[in-house]
């Protein structure tokens, strides 16, 4: 803060008075200009740091997301195969109890990793989002939208998984690759319904993950608007398994 002191010698004329006042005003203007310059430099540094952090996070997340949606689509195919086998299974000849035996196909297990969302959340909490140009903030907001959709889809999968856990508890068997299920026809029908619901929620998660990956890739290529993200979304969605 600038300290303003009275003159050490008495003012003898209006000229001296105005010179003194002018000196004070110039000093204040210089102080304000320096303060604003320092603040602008700090904001520019924070903006650059945020953009670089978003790039670094996207670069770290992209291979994780690509691996996650590839694994999700593989498991979607496995789930559909299990549904088809269950629906086509019939009790063996002479089986009066109506029990069917279904050997579930083997499948490579996939342990997905959780991508990071820390940078945007911290920027929101600190208010540094306001330092970004509007078009770039919209791109990053689109990324957060895709990430949030992934979280919502994962929450729905967790709920549906509880239904499958309840069925496993009733039939005393695990529904996993390589096992042979021996269940009644009514149990089969309930399992098919639960697996169909699970497949729908897993498909939603896979699609949301594809979008998150596409937007991350777009950020790595320095897109400057939401419109420029669209080709990445279209390319990723077209190349995803169906």
Buried (B, 14 or more C-beta within 10 A) or exposed (E): EEEEEEEEEEBEEEEEEEEEEEEEEEEEEEEEEEEEEEEEEEEEEBBEBBBEBBBEBBEEBBEBBBBBBBBBBBBBEBBBEBBEBBEEBEBEEEEEEEBBEBEBEEBEEEEBEEBBBEBBEEBEEEEBBEBBEEEBBBBBBBBBEBBEBBEEBBEBBEEBBEBBEEBBEEBEBEBEBEEEBBBBBEBBEBBBEBBEBBBEBBBBBBBBBBBBBBBBBBBBEEBEBBEBBEEBBEEBEEEBEE
